[in-house]
Amino acid sequence: MSLQVVQDVYNDITGRTERLSRYFFDAHQIEFSDIENLHRSIQALMEQYHCVGSNCSITIRYIDEKTERVSSFQKFAAQGATRNECIEQIEIEYNFLILLPKTSEAKPYSLEIGLRNTMALPKKMEDLQASDIQRRLSFDSMRLTGRMAIEYVDLAVARSIEAQVEDWYSGLRKQCAGRVHSVIKKAEKATSIVIQGLGAFAVCSVLLMHFNDYPFDLQSLFRAGVVSLFCVILTIAVSRRIGFYAENQIARLMPLSLIQLTQADAELVAKNAHTTGKTIGRVGLSTLSTVMIGLITAYLASVIGL
């Protein structure tokens, strides 16, 4: 008895189907033509089987929490995304009834493909005036850019559908990290420590210069030591928060996936074109702020009467 028949009998007895899933983490760049190519490739695949019936539905989710659902690819191709708002996610679902050669009854199969537009998530958080926790959770989820799930009876059919989708996805344009981006990401872990060190160095440099003409009696040295320690601790505490801010800015610097179907999506691309430059500017400003805080702290200590 072949595996095809065994799986068919198991489904007849239990009524259960199996599930196969896959997640994607690439920064895909998708336009309508890419979705059209997916639909054609799925149609071509189904020509290899005796497909008794099939349907396709597409759900478009926008960043303003509104949703559109069309019941066929033809309707989607005719009307597209009808709202001029950034798309957050597209969900494409296929259902098939396939009759295999060694079985007597057609069995149901389904394919679900979810594609995310992570480039739109920062704008969504901004529009919703999200809290820091919501922004952090949203950022953590941005690495996941797509998913695929297949409900099946026969494993060989499921594997062929999986291979077809993977082949389509591998052919999509992907946004890759540039050289400057890679260098900045390598320095991410050390950013906070470097900024704290620069702040401590700045305050210590000014205090040491002030010590050149300082009286060396015991009481004066004790007072100088206490005030100096306070200045260093204060500077490090402030620079630590600034360092974490700079580190978070670098952590959020990553290639983002894009689904460009509306004019709002196109405007989003233009807005995010200089993200790397802005991040470098923020990190540089954070570093300069830390040094200035160290210098000002040490100067105030000397004016107060170190």
Residue pairs with C-beta under 8 A, 6 or more apart in sequence:
2 102
3 155
3 156
4 100
4 101
4 102
4 103
4 154
4 156
5 102
5 103
7 153
7 154
7 155
8 100
8 102
8 103
8 105
8 107
8 153
8 154
10 16
11 17
11 107
11 153
12 105
17 108
17 151
17 152
17 153
18 151
18 152
18 153
18 155
18 158
19 149
19 150
19 151
19 152
20 149
20 150
20 152
20 158
20 159
20 162
21 147
21 148
21 149
21 150
22 147
22 148
22 149
22 162
22 166
23 144
23 146
23 147
23 148
24 144
24 145
24 146
24 147
24 148
24 169
25 143
25 144
25 145
26 145
26 146
26 169
26 172
26 174
26 257
27 118
27 145
27 174
27 175
27 176
27 254
27 255
27 256
27 257
27 258
28 115
28 145
28 146
28 169
28 172
28 173
28 174
28 175
28 257
28 258
29 172
29 173
29 174
29 175
29 257
29 258
29 260
30 115
30 172
30 257
30 258
30 259
30 260
31 260
31 261
32 77
32 80
32 261
34 172
35 76
35 90
35 92
36 77
37 168
37 171
38 92
38 113
38 165
38 168
39 56
39 73
41 164
41 167
41 168
42 94
42 111
42 161
42 164
45 160
45 161
45 164
46 54
46 96
46 98
48 160
49 98
49 99
49 100
49 157
50 98
50 99
50 100
50 101
50 106
51 96
51 97
51 98
51 99
52 97
52 98
52 99
52 106
53 96
53 97
53 106
54 94
54 95
54 96
54 97
55 71
55 72
55 94
55 95
56 72
56 73
56 92
56 93
56 94
56 95
57 69
57 70
57 71
57 72
57 92
57 93
58 69
58 70
58 73
58 76
58 90
58 91
58 92
58 93
59 67
59 68
59 69
59 90
59 91
59 93
60 67
60 68
60 69
60 81
60 87
60 89
60 90
60 261
61 67
61 87
61 88
61 89
61 90
61 91
62 68
62 83
62 85
62 86
62 87
62 88
63 85
63 86
63 87
63 88
63 120
63 121
63 123
63 124
63 127
64 85
64 124
64 127
66 83
66 85
68 81
68 82
68 83
70 76
70 79
80 261
81 87
81 261
81 262
83 262
84 262
84 263
84 264
85 262
85 264
86 117
86 120
86 123
86 124
86 262
86 264
86 265
86 268
87 117
87 120
87 259
87 261
87 262
87 265
88 116
88 117
88 120
88 121
88 124
89 114
89 115
89 116
89 117
89 259
90 114
90 115
90 117
90 259
90 261
91 112
91 113
91 114
91 115
92 111
92 112
92 113
92 114
92 115
93 110
93 111
93 112
93 113
94 110
94 111
94 112
95 108
95 109
95 110
96 108
96 109
96 110
96 111
97 106
97 107
97 108
97 109
98 106
98 107
98 109
98 154
98 157
99 105
99 106
99 107
100 107
100 154
100 157
107 153
107 154
108 151
108 153
109 150
109 151
109 152
109 153
109 157
109 158
109 161
110 150
110 151
111 148
111 149
111 150
111 161
111 165
112 147
112 148
112 149
112 150
113 146
113 147
113 148
113 165
114 146
114 147
114 148
115 145
115 146
115 257
115 259
116 144
116 145
116 146
116 257
116 259
117 257
117 258
117 259
117 265
118 142
118 145
118 256
118 257
119 256
119 257
119 258
119 268
119 269
119 272
120 265
120 268
121 138
121 139
121 141
121 142
123 268
123 271
124 130
124 138
125 134
125 135
125 138
128 134
130 138
139 251
139 252
142 254
142 256
143 254
145 257
146 169
146 257
148 162
148 165
150 158
150 161
150 162
152 158
152 161
174 255
175 255
175 256
175 257
175 258
176 255
177 185
177 254
177 255
178 276
180 276
180 280
181 253
181 255
181 276
184 250
184 253
184 276
184 279
184 280
184 283
185 250
185 253
185 254
187 194
187 250
188 247
188 250
188 251
189 247
191 243
191 246
191 247
191 250
191 283
192 240
192 243
192 244
192 246
192 247
193 243
194 243
194 287
195 239
195 242
195 243
195 246
195 286
195 287
195 290
196 236
196 239
196 240
196 243
196 290
198 239
198 287
198 290
198 291
198 294
199 235
199 236
199 238
199 239
199 290
199 291
199 293
199 294
200 232
200 235
200 236
200 239
200 294
201 294
202 235
202 290
202 291
202 292
202 293
202 294
202 295
202 298
203 231
203 232
203 235
203 294
203 295
203 297
203 298
204 228
204 232
204 298
205 298
206 294
206 295
206 298
206 299
206 302
207 228
207 231
207 298
207 301
207 302
207 306
210 298
210 302
210 306
211 224
214 220
214 224
214 306
223 306
224 306
227 301
227 304
227 306
228 301
228 306
230 301
231 297
231 298
231 301
234 297
235 290
235 293
235 294
235 297
238 290
238 293
239 290
239 293
239 294
242 286
242 289
242 290
242 293
243 286
243 290
245 286
246 282
246 283
246 286
246 287
249 279
249 282
249 283
249 286
250 279
250 283
252 279
253 275
253 276
253 279
256 272
258 265
258 268
258 269
259 265
260 266
260 269
